[in-house]
Amino acid sequence: MNQRAVLLIKTVHTAIFLWMSACILYVLFAGLTQSYDWKLAVAIGMVLLESAVYLVNGRRCPLTHWAQHYGDPTGNDLIADIFLPPSFARKIPPLCGGLFVFNMLVLLVSYLFALR
């Protein structure tokens, strides 16, 4: 096992996870504060891009393949190549996806009320 490569992949993947989580939370923040700016567009775009990559790759993160290739013993078909317990890592796609959809609904309602 190439421990340095696995550590790098896990670190990059964890950073991406944290960034995407921040983007999802920013959508909620923007909806609650009626902040419709370029940062909101970037946050939504990043989440949609990440979702597209995930779906096009067969609902599997591309970094998982690399982690397994370099010998990550915990790698599986989900996202266990992140610094989280595997039981929690498996729940990330539905939790984050559901939260994003909810936040987009909050944003939509907020925007419609701002038009009044």
Number of C-alpha atoms within 10 A of each C-alpha: 12 11 12 10 16 22 17 12 20 23 15 15 22 16 14 14 15 12 15 18 16 14 22 24 17 19 29 22 16 20 21 15 11 14 17 13 9 9 14 19 12 13 20 19 13 16 21 13 12 15 16 13 15 15 12 12 11 11 15 17 21 17 19 23 18 17 28 18 15 16 15 22 13 14 19 16 15 19 27 25 30 24 15 13 11 16 9 11 15 16 12 14 16 10 11 16 14 12 17 22 13 15 21 18 15 18 22 13 13 17 17 10 10 9 6 5
